[in-house]
């Protein structure tokens, strides 16, 4: 699926959600490292630190304190070295005007937070399929909103 170990950055202020995402990723793919951040400021500090490896994808919670998902997305897309990293925004909120804005600003997918672990695994599988297609220069699924 991926040529090397996958490095994912996950920014979410909810510790339980971070743990569930990590567990779901580990159920899907064995060769993965998920680095978690509890806000967008520490995520950006890590992304801009020249000594830290860049991830193959970033998962951003839309609603975080200090720096929300939209602000992070804008900052990431304004940094030349970060512009090509796929960004997956996730939230339980479904506001089409906000989702349209996120797509316009360069998010690759919008994941609707599910209400069960199995559904979380399902939407993360779909996002990893998108990521694999992206890396293999294949036609990427045109669906922007991923729910179960």
ZIRADA-V553025 format. One line per field, one symbol per residue. ss: DSSP state (2 for helix, 1 for strand, 0 for the rest). burial: 1 if it has 9 or more other ideal C-beta (glycine too) atoms within 8 Angstrom, else 0. A space follows every 50 residues. Layout:
ss=???
burial=???
This chain:
ss=00000111111000222222222222220001111110022222222200 00000011111000000022222222200222000111111000022222 222200001111000022222222222222222220000000001100
burial=01000111111100001101111111011001011111110111011000 00001111111101001111111111101001101111111000000110 111011101111110000111111111111111110000000011100
